[in-house]
C-alpha cells in the first residue's frame, strides 16, 4: 500500500519516470492478485498521461480479469476505459479515426453519470462528455456539460482550468466572441496549478493571443512574448517554434516593426527542423521574412528569402508577386540586367494581371526608358 500511495503521488506531480520505475519494481516483486491489479490500474493511469491509450486498455483488461469483476460496477475503471477511447480517437492520424471509439467513450461517461451520481470524480466526467459533445459539434450541450463540471466534485486539481479553456475555445471559434474568450482563458491561466508542467499554459496563451488580436494588439504581443518565455528551445522545440511563429504573425500586423519580425523569424528558422521537399509553412515563413527585409532595405537577404519561399512551394499561388519583388530587389542592388530578365519573364506570362503588368512596365522603364 505504501508503494501505491507513492506511485499516486508521483502521478499527481507528473513525475512519470519515478512512477514508471516504482510500478515496474513493484510488479517484479511478485505481488498477490489484488496488488498486481492495483499496480496495473496505476500503470494504466500513467499510460494515459503519456498518451498511449492502447496500453491503457490492455492493462485495464488484465486488472479486470485478475479481480474477476464487472467493470460496469466500478466507475473508476469505466472512467479509464472511456478516457482511453477518447484519447485514441483524438490522437489517431487523420483518416484513421474511429468514430466508434468516440461514441463508446460517450456511452461510458453517460453510464457513470446515470449509475453513480455520487461518484467522487463526477466533475471530470462532465468535462470529458462536454469535450465529446464539442467534437460531435453539439455546442449547446458541450457548454451545458462544461458549466456543470465547474460545480461538481473532482479530484483532478487542474479541472477548473481545463473547463475554462474549453469555454474560451467555444467563445472564440463557435460564438465569435473574443472578449468573452479572453475572459475565460484568463480564468484558465489563473486557476491552473503552478506546480504542474507549463506546456499546457503555453497552448492557452497562444489561443488567447488569437482572441486578443481582435481586440487589443498590444496585449496580444505581450501574451505572445509570455508564451515564448515559458518554452524552451531544447526540451519543447515544437512548442517553442510554434510560439515564435505566432509572435511573428502578431508583429506583422503592426506593419511597422519589420526588424522585430526578422529577429523572430530568424529564431524560428534556427530552432525548427529544415524540412525535406515541399513545405507550405516554411515557404510562407521565408516569404514574410523577405517582405520584412524589403522594408528594411536588405535587398540581398530579401532575394535569398524569396528564392527559398519559391523553392519550398514551387506551386506558390502568388509566384508572380514574389518574382516582381525579386525584380525590385535586383533593381535596388544595381543588378539591372537581372531585374530586366525577371520582368520580361513575367511579362511573357499570360497569368499576370493588367495591374501587375502596369507595375512591371513602370519598373522596366526605370531600367531602360527606351524599351517602353
C-alpha contacts under 8 A as a table, 3 or more apart, distances in Angstrom:
res1	aa1	res2	aa2	distance
1	X	4	X	5.02
1	X	5	X	6.29
2	X	5	X	5.22
2	X	6	X	6.25
3	X	6	X	5.06
3	X	7	X	6.05
3	X	22	X	7.44
3	X	26	X	7.52
4	X	7	X	5.01
4	X	8	X	6.14
4	X	38	X	7.85
4	X	39	X	7.23
4	X	42	X	7.87
5	X	8	X	5.11
5	X	9	X	6.21
6	X	9	X	5.01
6	X	10	X	6.26
6	X	19	X	7.99
7	X	10	X	5.08
7	X	11	X	6.21
7	X	18	X	7.95
7	X	19	X	5.14
7	X	22	X	6.78
7	X	23	X	7.11
7	X	42	X	7.51
8	X	11	X	5.00
8	X	12	X	6.05
8	X	19	X	7.81
8	X	42	X	7.46
9	X	12	X	5.08
9	X	13	X	6.34
10	X	13	X	5.22
10	X	14	X	6.08
10	X	15	X	4.92
10	X	16	X	6.88
10	X	18	X	6.69
10	X	19	X	5.42
11	X	14	X	4.84
11	X	15	X	5.86
11	X	16	X	6.44
11	X	19	X	6.37
11	X	46	X	6.77
12	X	15	X	7.68
13	X	195	X	7.54
13	X	196	X	6.64
14	X	49	X	7.95
14	X	196	X	7.18
14	X	197	X	7.77
15	X	18	X	5.83
15	X	19	X	6.31
16	X	19	X	5.21
16	X	20	X	5.99
16	X	46	X	6.98
17	X	20	X	5.13
17	X	21	X	6.17
18	X	21	X	5.13
18	X	22	X	6.12
19	X	22	X	5.25
19	X	23	X	6.10
19	X	46	X	7.69
20	X	23	X	5.23
20	X	24	X	6.19
20	X	43	X	7.35
20	X	46	X	7.49
21	X	24	X	5.19
21	X	25	X	6.11
22	X	25	X	5.03
22	X	26	X	6.03
23	X	26	X	5.12
23	X	27	X	6.16
23	X	39	X	6.36
23	X	42	X	7.79
23	X	43	X	6.86
24	X	27	X	5.19
24	X	28	X	6.28
25	X	28	X	5.21
25	X	29	X	6.55
26	X	29	X	5.21
26	X	30	X	7.53
26	X	31	X	7.29
26	X	39	X	7.67
27	X	30	X	5.91
27	X	31	X	6.48
27	X	36	X	6.56
27	X	39	X	7.13
28	X	31	X	7.86
30	X	36	X	7.98
31	X	34	X	7.96
31	X	35	X	5.72
31	X	36	X	5.65
32	X	35	X	5.38
32	X	36	X	6.04
33	X	36	X	5.10
33	X	37	X	6.11
33	X	66	X	6.05
33	X	67	X	7.21
34	X	37	X	5.16
34	X	38	X	6.28
34	X	66	X	7.26
34	X	67	X	6.56
35	X	38	X	5.03
35	X	39	X	6.18
36	X	39	X	5.04
36	X	40	X	6.14
36	X	63	X	7.52
37	X	40	X	5.04
37	X	41	X	6.23
37	X	62	X	7.32
37	X	63	X	4.32
37	X	64	X	7.42
37	X	66	X	6.23
37	X	67	X	6.85
38	X	41	X	5.12
38	X	42	X	6.19
38	X	63	X	7.22
39	X	42	X	4.95
39	X	43	X	6.11
40	X	43	X	4.93
40	X	44	X	6.14
40	X	59	X	5.46
40	X	60	X	6.89
40	X	62	X	7.50
40	X	63	X	6.04
41	X	44	X	4.92
41	X	45	X	6.45
41	X	59	X	6.53
41	X	60	X	6.04
41	X	63	X	6.59
42	X	45	X	5.20
42	X	46	X	6.43
43	X	46	X	4.89
43	X	47	X	6.17
43	X	56	X	7.65
43	X	59	X	7.27
44	X	47	X	4.97
44	X	48	X	6.34
44	X	55	X	6.97
44	X	56	X	4.38
44	X	57	X	7.48
44	X	59	X	5.78
44	X	60	X	6.65
44	X	80	X	7.64
45	X	48	X	5.10
45	X	49	X	6.59
45	X	56	X	7.17
45	X	80	X	7.32
46	X	49	X	5.18
46	X	50	X	6.62
47	X	50	X	5.14
47	X	51	X	6.02
47	X	52	X	5.20
47	X	53	X	6.78
47	X	55	X	6.50
47	X	56	X	5.77
48	X	51	X	4.92
48	X	52	X	5.88
48	X	53	X	6.11
48	X	56	X	6.56
48	X	83	X	7.85
48	X	84	X	6.74
49	X	52	X	7.86
51	X	87	X	7.12
51	X	91	X	7.99
52	X	55	X	5.56
52	X	56	X	6.58
52	X	84	X	7.99
52	X	88	X	7.92
53	X	56	X	4.95
53	X	57	X	6.43
53	X	84	X	4.64
53	X	85	X	6.88
53	X	87	X	6.27
53	X	88	X	5.58
54	X	57	X	5.22
54	X	58	X	6.36
54	X	84	X	7.32
54	X	88	X	7.41
55	X	58	X	5.12
55	X	59	X	6.23
56	X	59	X	5.29
56	X	60	X	6.13
56	X	80	X	7.58
56	X	81	X	7.62
56	X	84	X	6.47
57	X	60	X	5.09
57	X	61	X	6.09
57	X	81	X	6.37
57	X	84	X	6.92
58	X	61	X	5.18
58	X	62	X	6.35
59	X	62	X	5.17
59	X	63	X	6.19
60	X	63	X	5.07
60	X	64	X	6.11
60	X	77	X	7.31
60	X	80	X	7.78
60	X	81	X	7.50
61	X	64	X	5.21
61	X	65	X	6.21
62	X	65	X	5.14
62	X	66	X	6.19
63	X	66	X	5.11
63	X	67	X	6.22
64	X	67	X	5.21
64	X	68	X	5.82
64	X	69	X	5.75
64	X	70	X	7.27
64	X	71	X	6.79
65	X	68	X	5.00
65	X	69	X	7.10
69	X	73	X	7.84
70	X	73	X	5.73
70	X	74	X	7.39
71	X	74	X	5.22
71	X	75	X	7.54
71	X	77	X	5.96
71	X	78	X	6.14
72	X	75	X	6.83
72	X	77	X	7.87
72	X	78	X	6.37
74	X	77	X	5.43
74	X	78	X	6.38
75	X	78	X	4.97
75	X	79	X	5.91
75	X	112	X	5.95
75	X	116	X	7.16
75	X	119	X	7.30
76	X	79	X	5.11
76	X	80	X	6.45
77	X	80	X	5.09
77	X	81	X	6.33
78	X	81	X	5.02
78	X	82	X	6.04
78	X	108	X	6.28
78	X	109	X	7.82
78	X	112	X	7.49
79	X	82	X	5.11
79	X	83	X	5.94
79	X	108	X	7.28
79	X	109	X	7.05
79	X	112	X	7.87
79	X	125	X	7.55
80	X	83	X	5.16
80	X	84	X	6.11
81	X	84	X	5.25
81	X	85	X	6.23
81	X	105	X	7.47
81	X	108	X	7.90
82	X	85	X	5.13
82	X	86	X	6.17
82	X	104	X	7.20
82	X	105	X	4.26
82	X	106	X	7.29
82	X	108	X	5.80
82	X	109	X	6.70
83	X	86	X	5.18
83	X	87	X	6.08
83	X	105	X	6.91
83	X	128	X	7.81
84	X	87	X	4.97
84	X	88	X	5.98
85	X	88	X	5.06
85	X	89	X	6.30
85	X	101	X	5.15
85	X	102	X	6.50
85	X	104	X	7.27
85	X	105	X	5.64
86	X	89	X	5.19
86	X	90	X	6.27
86	X	101	X	6.41
86	X	102	X	5.51
86	X	105	X	5.84
86	X	132	X	7.75
87	X	90	X	5.02
87	X	91	X	5.95
88	X	91	X	5.35
88	X	92	X	5.97
88	X	101	X	7.27
89	X	92	X	5.50
89	X	97	X	5.46
89	X	98	X	6.13
89	X	99	X	7.13
89	X	101	X	6.00
89	X	102	X	6.22
90	X	97	X	7.56
92	X	96	X	5.92
92	X	97	X	5.31
93	X	96	X	5.38
93	X	97	X	6.57
94	X	97	X	6.37
98	X	101	X	5.55
98	X	102	X	7.23
99	X	102	X	5.12
99	X	103	X	6.33
100	X	103	X	5.05
100	X	104	X	5.93
101	X	104	X	5.17
101	X	105	X	6.11
102	X	105	X	5.16
102	X	106	X	6.29
102	X	132	X	7.02
103	X	106	X	5.00
103	X	107	X	6.20
104	X	107	X	4.99
104	X	108	X	6.31
105	X	108	X	5.19
105	X	109	X	6.29
106	X	109	X	5.14
106	X	110	X	6.13
106	X	129	X	6.18
106	X	132	X	6.73
107	X	110	X	5.20
107	X	111	X	6.13
108	X	111	X	5.10
108	X	112	X	6.26
109	X	112	X	5.18
109	X	113	X	6.29
109	X	125	X	5.99
109	X	126	X	7.89
109	X	128	X	7.74
109	X	129	X	6.39
110	X	113	X	5.06
110	X	114	X	6.12
110	X	129	X	7.79
111	X	114	X	5.07
111	X	115	X	5.79
111	X	116	X	7.90
112	X	115	X	5.29
112	X	116	X	5.32
112	X	117	X	7.43
112	X	119	X	7.92
112	X	125	X	7.78
113	X	116	X	5.67
113	X	117	X	5.53
113	X	122	X	7.11
113	X	125	X	7.41
114	X	117	X	6.21
116	X	119	X	5.31
117	X	122	X	7.41
118	X	122	X	7.35
119	X	122	X	5.32
120	X	153	X	6.05
120	X	154	X	5.89
120	X	155	X	7.21
121	X	124	X	5.62
121	X	125	X	6.88
121	X	153	X	5.92
121	X	154	X	4.05
121	X	155	X	5.87
121	X	156	X	7.64
122	X	125	X	4.95
122	X	126	X	6.37
122	X	149	X	7.71
122	X	152	X	6.37
122	X	153	X	6.01
122	X	154	X	5.99
123	X	126	X	5.20
123	X	127	X	6.32
123	X	148	X	7.43
123	X	149	X	4.42
123	X	150	X	6.95
123	X	151	X	7.33
123	X	152	X	4.56
123	X	153	X	5.19
123	X	154	X	4.93
123	X	159	X	7.87
124	X	127	X	4.98
124	X	128	X	6.12
124	X	149	X	6.65
124	X	154	X	6.02
124	X	156	X	7.18
124	X	159	X	6.84
125	X	128	X	5.14
125	X	129	X	6.14
125	X	149	X	7.73
126	X	129	X	5.30
126	X	130	X	6.01
126	X	145	X	5.29
126	X	146	X	6.27
126	X	148	X	6.62
126	X	149	X	5.08
127	X	130	X	5.00
127	X	131	X	6.35
127	X	145	X	6.39
127	X	146	X	5.19
127	X	149	X	5.48
127	X	159	X	7.89
127	X	163	X	6.56
128	X	131	X	5.04
128	X	132	X	6.31
129	X	132	X	4.85
129	X	133	X	6.08
129	X	142	X	7.46
129	X	145	X	6.88
130	X	133	X	5.07
130	X	134	X	6.28
130	X	141	X	7.02
130	X	142	X	4.19
130	X	143	X	6.77
130	X	144	X	7.52
130	X	145	X	4.92
130	X	146	X	5.36
131	X	134	X	5.05
131	X	135	X	6.31
131	X	142	X	6.44
131	X	146	X	7.99
131	X	166	X	7.80
132	X	135	X	5.12
132	X	136	X	6.26
132	X	142	X	7.62
133	X	136	X	4.97
133	X	137	X	6.23
133	X	138	X	5.20
133	X	139	X	6.79
133	X	141	X	6.35
133	X	142	X	4.97
134	X	137	X	4.82
134	X	138	X	5.50
134	X	139	X	5.44
134	X	141	X	7.86
134	X	142	X	5.32
135	X	138	X	7.59
138	X	141	X	5.58
138	X	142	X	6.17
139	X	142	X	4.94
139	X	143	X	6.21
139	X	170	X	7.61
139	X	174	X	7.71
140	X	143	X	5.34
140	X	144	X	6.36
141	X	144	X	5.02
141	X	145	X	6.25
142	X	145	X	5.33
142	X	146	X	6.09
143	X	146	X	5.09
143	X	147	X	6.07
143	X	167	X	6.91
144	X	147	X	5.38
144	X	148	X	6.28
145	X	148	X	5.04
145	X	149	X	6.24
146	X	149	X	5.04
146	X	150	X	6.82
146	X	163	X	5.96
146	X	166	X	7.88
146	X	167	X	7.40
147	X	150	X	5.35
147	X	151	X	7.27
147	X	163	X	7.65
148	X	151	X	5.54
148	X	152	X	6.43
149	X	152	X	5.20
149	X	153	X	7.93
149	X	160	X	7.95
149	X	163	X	7.32
150	X	160	X	6.10
150	X	163	X	7.10
154	X	157	X	7.77
154	X	159	X	7.64
156	X	159	X	5.45
157	X	160	X	7.51
157	X	193	X	7.06
158	X	161	X	5.39
158	X	162	X	6.28
158	X	191	X	7.34
158	X	192	X	5.51
158	X	193	X	6.19
159	X	162	X	4.99
159	X	163	X	6.17
160	X	163	X	5.19
160	X	164	X	6.31
160	X	188	X	7.10
160	X	191	X	6.59
160	X	192	X	7.55
161	X	164	X	5.25
161	X	165	X	6.20
161	X	187	X	6.98
161	X	188	X	4.06
161	X	189	X	6.60
161	X	190	X	7.65
161	X	191	X	5.22
161	X	192	X	5.09
162	X	165	X	5.14
162	X	166	X	6.46
162	X	188	X	6.60
162	X	192	X	7.95
163	X	166	X	5.29
163	X	167	X	6.26
163	X	188	X	7.51
164	X	167	X	4.98
164	X	168	X	6.03
164	X	184	X	5.27
164	X	185	X	6.22
164	X	187	X	6.39
164	X	188	X	4.96
165	X	168	X	5.01
165	X	169	X	6.18
165	X	184	X	6.53
165	X	185	X	5.42
165	X	188	X	5.43
165	X	204	X	6.90
166	X	169	X	4.89
166	X	170	X	6.20
167	X	170	X	5.10
167	X	171	X	6.09
167	X	181	X	7.37
167	X	184	X	6.43
168	X	171	X	5.00
168	X	172	X	6.19
168	X	180	X	7.09
168	X	181	X	4.19
168	X	182	X	6.85
168	X	183	X	7.53
168	X	184	X	4.88
168	X	185	X	5.38
169	X	172	X	5.32
169	X	173	X	5.98
169	X	174	X	7.66
169	X	181	X	6.67
169	X	207	X	7.74
170	X	173	X	5.42
170	X	174	X	4.96
170	X	175	X	6.31
170	X	181	X	7.65
171	X	174	X	5.82
171	X	175	X	4.73
171	X	176	X	6.08
171	X	177	X	5.34
171	X	178	X	6.83
171	X	180	X	6.20
171	X	181	X	4.94
172	X	175	X	5.82
172	X	176	X	4.81
172	X	177	X	5.20
172	X	178	X	5.23
172	X	180	X	7.68
172	X	181	X	5.27
172	X	211	X	6.56
173	X	176	X	5.59
173	X	177	X	7.96
177	X	180	X	5.62
177	X	181	X	6.19
178	X	181	X	4.82
178	X	182	X	5.99
178	X	211	X	4.73
178	X	212	X	6.87
178	X	214	X	6.68
178	X	215	X	7.17
179	X	182	X	5.19
179	X	183	X	6.41
179	X	211	X	7.30
179	X	212	X	7.88
179	X	215	X	7.29
180	X	183	X	4.99
180	X	184	X	6.28
181	X	184	X	5.24
181	X	185	X	6.06
181	X	208	X	7.49
181	X	211	X	6.59
182	X	185	X	5.17
182	X	186	X	6.03
182	X	208	X	5.99
182	X	211	X	6.23
182	X	212	X	6.88
183	X	186	X	5.26
183	X	187	X	6.43
184	X	187	X	5.11
184	X	188	X	6.24
185	X	188	X	4.83
185	X	189	X	6.30
185	X	204	X	6.74
185	X	205	X	7.88
185	X	208	X	6.32
186	X	189	X	5.21
186	X	190	X	6.14
187	X	190	X	4.97
187	X	191	X	6.07
188	X	191	X	5.41
188	X	192	X	6.15
188	X	204	X	7.83
189	X	192	X	5.38
189	X	201	X	6.42
189	X	204	X	7.32
192	X	196	X	7.97
192	X	201	X	7.74
193	X	196	X	5.79
194	X	197	X	7.80
194	X	198	X	7.76
197	X	200	X	7.08
198	X	201	X	5.09
198	X	202	X	6.48
198	X	230	X	7.00
199	X	202	X	5.16
199	X	203	X	6.66
199	X	230	X	7.72
199	X	231	X	7.31
199	X	239	X	7.81
200	X	203	X	5.28
200	X	204	X	6.50
201	X	204	X	5.05
201	X	205	X	6.14
201	X	227	X	7.99
202	X	205	X	5.01
202	X	206	X	6.21
202	X	227	X	5.10
202	X	228	X	7.96
202	X	230	X	6.70
202	X	231	X	7.41
202	X	239	X	7.94
203	X	206	X	5.12
203	X	207	X	6.31
203	X	227	X	7.98
204	X	207	X	5.08
204	X	208	X	6.07
205	X	208	X	4.89
205	X	209	X	6.25
205	X	223	X	6.33
205	X	224	X	6.88
205	X	226	X	7.76
205	X	227	X	5.95
206	X	209	X	5.20
206	X	210	X	6.78
206	X	223	X	7.76
206	X	224	X	6.52
206	X	227	X	6.79
206	X	243	X	6.95
206	X	246	X	7.32
207	X	210	X	5.34
207	X	211	X	6.82
208	X	211	X	5.18
208	X	212	X	6.12
208	X	220	X	7.57
208	X	223	X	7.61
209	X	212	X	4.88
209	X	213	X	5.99
209	X	219	X	7.86
209	X	220	X	4.65
209	X	221	X	7.43
209	X	223	X	6.23
209	X	224	X	6.27
210	X	213	X	5.33
210	X	214	X	7.17
210	X	220	X	7.47
211	X	214	X	5.64
211	X	215	X	7.12
212	X	215	X	5.09
212	X	216	X	5.17
212	X	217	X	6.23
212	X	219	X	6.59
212	X	220	X	5.01
213	X	216	X	5.75
213	X	217	X	4.91
213	X	220	X	5.66
213	X	250	X	7.33
214	X	217	X	7.28
216	X	219	X	5.49
216	X	220	X	6.30
217	X	220	X	4.88
217	X	221	X	6.22
217	X	250	X	7.40
218	X	221	X	5.11
218	X	222	X	6.39
219	X	222	X	5.03
219	X	223	X	6.00
220	X	223	X	5.10
220	X	224	X	6.05
220	X	250	X	7.19
221	X	224	X	5.10
221	X	225	X	6.23
221	X	247	X	6.81
221	X	250	X	6.28
221	X	251	X	7.20
222	X	225	X	5.10
222	X	226	X	6.33
223	X	226	X	5.04
223	X	227	X	6.39
224	X	227	X	5.06
224	X	228	X	6.45
224	X	243	X	6.85
224	X	246	X	7.14
224	X	247	X	5.53
225	X	228	X	5.13
225	X	229	X	6.32
225	X	247	X	7.05
226	X	229	X	5.09
226	X	230	X	6.36
227	X	230	X	5.27
227	X	231	X	6.66
227	X	243	X	6.20
228	X	231	X	5.39
228	X	232	X	7.96
228	X	240	X	6.24
228	X	243	X	5.48
228	X	244	X	6.51
229	X	232	X	7.61
231	X	236	X	6.07
231	X	237	X	7.94
231	X	239	X	6.75
231	X	240	X	5.23
232	X	235	X	5.57
232	X	236	X	5.21
232	X	237	X	6.61
232	X	240	X	6.11
233	X	236	X	5.65
233	X	237	X	4.61
233	X	240	X	5.63
233	X	241	X	7.66
233	X	271	X	6.61
234	X	237	X	5.78
236	X	239	X	5.39
236	X	240	X	5.84
237	X	240	X	4.99
237	X	241	X	6.12
237	X	271	X	6.87
237	X	272	X	7.27
238	X	241	X	5.29
238	X	242	X	6.14
238	X	272	X	7.38
239	X	242	X	5.00
239	X	243	X	6.19
240	X	243	X	5.17
240	X	244	X	6.29
241	X	244	X	4.94
241	X	245	X	6.09
241	X	268	X	5.43
241	X	271	X	6.59
241	X	272	X	6.29
242	X	245	X	5.17
242	X	246	X	6.13
243	X	246	X	5.07
243	X	247	X	6.18
244	X	247	X	5.10
244	X	248	X	6.29
244	X	264	X	6.11
244	X	265	X	7.18
244	X	267	X	7.44
244	X	268	X	5.88
245	X	248	X	5.17
245	X	249	X	6.50
245	X	264	X	7.51
245	X	265	X	6.90
245	X	268	X	6.59
246	X	249	X	5.28
246	X	250	X	6.57
247	X	250	X	5.11
247	X	251	X	6.25
247	X	264	X	7.36
248	X	251	X	5.09
248	X	252	X	6.05
248	X	260	X	7.94
248	X	261	X	5.36
248	X	264	X	5.94
248	X	265	X	6.51
249	X	252	X	5.06
249	X	253	X	6.57
250	X	253	X	5.37
250	X	254	X	7.34
251	X	254	X	5.60
251	X	255	X	7.42
251	X	257	X	6.45
251	X	258	X	7.88
251	X	260	X	7.17
251	X	261	X	6.07
252	X	255	X	5.40
252	X	256	X	7.72
252	X	257	X	7.03
252	X	258	X	7.25
252	X	261	X	6.51
254	X	257	X	6.44
255	X	258	X	7.18
257	X	260	X	5.60
257	X	261	X	6.49
258	X	261	X	4.91
258	X	262	X	6.15
258	X	292	X	4.82
258	X	293	X	7.35
258	X	295	X	6.56
258	X	296	X	6.90
259	X	262	X	5.04
259	X	263	X	6.26
259	X	292	X	7.05
259	X	296	X	7.24
260	X	263	X	5.02
260	X	264	X	6.21
261	X	264	X	5.30
261	X	265	X	6.07
261	X	289	X	7.26
261	X	292	X	6.77
262	X	265	X	5.25
262	X	266	X	5.96
262	X	289	X	5.92
262	X	292	X	6.35
262	X	293	X	7.31
263	X	266	X	5.25
263	X	267	X	6.31
264	X	267	X	5.13
264	X	268	X	6.24
265	X	268	X	4.82
265	X	269	X	6.21
265	X	285	X	7.05
265	X	289	X	6.64
266	X	269	X	5.12
266	X	270	X	6.12
267	X	270	X	4.95
267	X	271	X	6.26
268	X	271	X	5.41
268	X	272	X	5.93
269	X	272	X	5.32
269	X	273	X	7.66
269	X	274	X	7.77
275	X	278	X	7.72
275	X	279	X	6.78
275	X	282	X	7.89
276	X	279	X	7.78
277	X	312	X	6.60
278	X	311	X	7.61
278	X	312	X	4.69
278	X	313	X	5.53
278	X	314	X	7.66
279	X	282	X	5.39
279	X	283	X	6.24
279	X	312	X	5.29
279	X	313	X	6.30
280	X	283	X	4.97
280	X	284	X	6.16
280	X	312	X	6.56
280	X	313	X	5.79
281	X	284	X	5.11
281	X	285	X	6.25
282	X	285	X	5.06
282	X	286	X	6.35
282	X	309	X	7.21
282	X	312	X	6.59
283	X	286	X	5.28
283	X	287	X	6.16
283	X	308	X	6.76
283	X	309	X	4.07
283	X	310	X	6.64
283	X	311	X	7.51
283	X	312	X	5.08
283	X	313	X	5.81
284	X	287	X	4.96
284	X	288	X	6.15
284	X	309	X	6.47
285	X	288	X	5.25
285	X	289	X	6.06
285	X	309	X	7.52
286	X	289	X	4.86
286	X	290	X	5.97
286	X	305	X	5.11
286	X	306	X	6.43
286	X	308	X	6.33
286	X	309	X	5.02
287	X	290	X	5.07
287	X	291	X	6.26
287	X	305	X	6.47
287	X	306	X	5.71
287	X	309	X	5.34
287	X	322	X	7.83
288	X	291	X	5.05
288	X	292	X	6.31
289	X	292	X	5.17
289	X	293	X	6.26
289	X	302	X	7.41
289	X	305	X	6.56
290	X	293	X	4.98
290	X	294	X	6.23
290	X	301	X	7.19
290	X	302	X	4.29
290	X	303	X	7.10
290	X	304	X	7.83
290	X	305	X	5.02
290	X	306	X	5.74
291	X	294	X	5.07
291	X	295	X	6.43
291	X	302	X	6.99
292	X	295	X	5.06
292	X	296	X	6.47
292	X	302	X	7.94
293	X	296	X	5.13
293	X	297	X	6.07
293	X	298	X	4.96
293	X	299	X	6.52
293	X	301	X	6.54
293	X	302	X	5.17
294	X	297	X	4.95
294	X	298	X	5.85
294	X	299	X	5.89
294	X	302	X	6.01
294	X	329	X	7.47
295	X	298	X	7.72
298	X	301	X	5.62
298	X	302	X	6.20
299	X	302	X	4.82
299	X	303	X	6.16
299	X	329	X	5.09
299	X	330	X	7.39
299	X	332	X	6.98
299	X	333	X	6.64
300	X	303	X	5.18
300	X	304	X	6.55
300	X	329	X	7.23
300	X	330	X	7.96
300	X	333	X	7.30
301	X	304	X	5.24
301	X	305	X	6.28
302	X	305	X	5.07
302	X	306	X	6.10
302	X	326	X	7.74
302	X	329	X	7.19
303	X	306	X	5.21
303	X	307	X	6.14
303	X	326	X	5.81
303	X	329	X	6.59
303	X	330	X	7.68
304	X	307	X	5.09
304	X	308	X	6.39
305	X	308	X	5.15
305	X	309	X	6.16
306	X	309	X	4.92
306	X	310	X	6.37
306	X	322	X	6.55
306	X	323	X	7.82
306	X	326	X	6.96
307	X	310	X	5.38
307	X	311	X	6.13
308	X	311	X	4.76
308	X	312	X	6.07
309	X	312	X	5.51
309	X	313	X	6.36
310	X	313	X	5.02
310	X	314	X	5.19
310	X	315	X	7.75
310	X	316	X	6.56
310	X	319	X	7.19
311	X	314	X	5.61
313	X	316	X	5.30
315	X	319	X	7.46
316	X	319	X	5.14
318	X	321	X	5.26
318	X	322	X	6.50
319	X	322	X	5.21
319	X	323	X	6.16
320	X	323	X	5.04
320	X	324	X	6.06
320	X	346	X	6.73
320	X	352	X	7.01
321	X	324	X	5.06
321	X	325	X	6.43
322	X	325	X	5.13
322	X	326	X	6.28
323	X	326	X	4.78
323	X	327	X	6.19
323	X	342	X	6.98
323	X	346	X	7.82
324	X	327	X	5.00
324	X	328	X	6.36
324	X	342	X	7.52
324	X	343	X	7.07
324	X	346	X	7.82
324	X	360	X	7.34
325	X	328	X	4.97
325	X	329	X	6.14
326	X	329	X	4.98
326	X	330	X	6.10
326	X	339	X	7.59
326	X	342	X	7.80
327	X	330	X	5.13
327	X	331	X	6.16
327	X	338	X	7.42
327	X	339	X	4.46
327	X	340	X	7.32
327	X	342	X	5.80
327	X	343	X	6.42
328	X	331	X	5.01
328	X	332	X	6.20
328	X	339	X	6.88
328	X	363	X	7.61
329	X	332	X	5.05
329	X	333	X	6.29
329	X	339	X	7.90
330	X	333	X	5.19
330	X	334	X	6.37
330	X	335	X	5.09
330	X	336	X	6.65
330	X	338	X	6.35
330	X	339	X	5.16
331	X	334	X	5.17
331	X	335	X	5.49
331	X	336	X	5.28
331	X	338	X	7.84
331	X	339	X	5.52
331	X	367	X	7.73
332	X	335	X	7.47
335	X	338	X	5.39
335	X	339	X	6.24
336	X	339	X	4.98
336	X	340	X	6.00
336	X	367	X	6.25
337	X	340	X	5.08
337	X	341	X	6.18
338	X	341	X	5.14
338	X	342	X	6.46
339	X	342	X	5.31
339	X	343	X	6.23
340	X	343	X	5.06
340	X	344	X	6.10
340	X	364	X	6.49
340	X	367	X	7.32
341	X	344	X	5.31
341	X	345	X	6.22
342	X	345	X	5.08
342	X	346	X	6.28
343	X	346	X	5.14
343	X	347	X	6.13
343	X	360	X	6.15
343	X	364	X	7.02
344	X	347	X	4.96
344	X	348	X	6.20
345	X	348	X	5.34
345	X	349	X	6.59
346	X	349	X	5.05
346	X	352	X	6.94
347	X	350	X	7.50
347	X	352	X	7.04
347	X	357	X	6.54
347	X	360	X	7.41
349	X	352	X	6.03
352	X	356	X	6.13
352	X	357	X	6.24
353	X	356	X	5.19
353	X	357	X	6.09
354	X	357	X	4.97
354	X	358	X	6.23
355	X	358	X	5.17
355	X	359	X	6.47
356	X	359	X	5.04
356	X	360	X	6.17
357	X	360	X	5.04
357	X	361	X	6.18
358	X	361	X	5.16
358	X	362	X	6.26
359	X	362	X	5.15
359	X	363	X	6.33
360	X	363	X	5.15
360	X	364	X	6.10
361	X	364	X	4.93
361	X	365	X	6.05
361	X	372	X	7.40
362	X	365	X	5.10
362	X	366	X	6.55
363	X	366	X	5.22
363	X	367	X	6.63
364	X	367	X	5.11
364	X	368	X	6.06
364	X	369	X	7.39
364	X	371	X	7.51
364	X	372	X	7.66
365	X	368	X	5.10
365	X	369	X	4.40
365	X	370	X	7.39
365	X	371	X	6.71
365	X	372	X	6.07
366	X	369	X	6.00
368	X	371	X	5.53
368	X	372	X	7.72
369	X	372	X	6.03
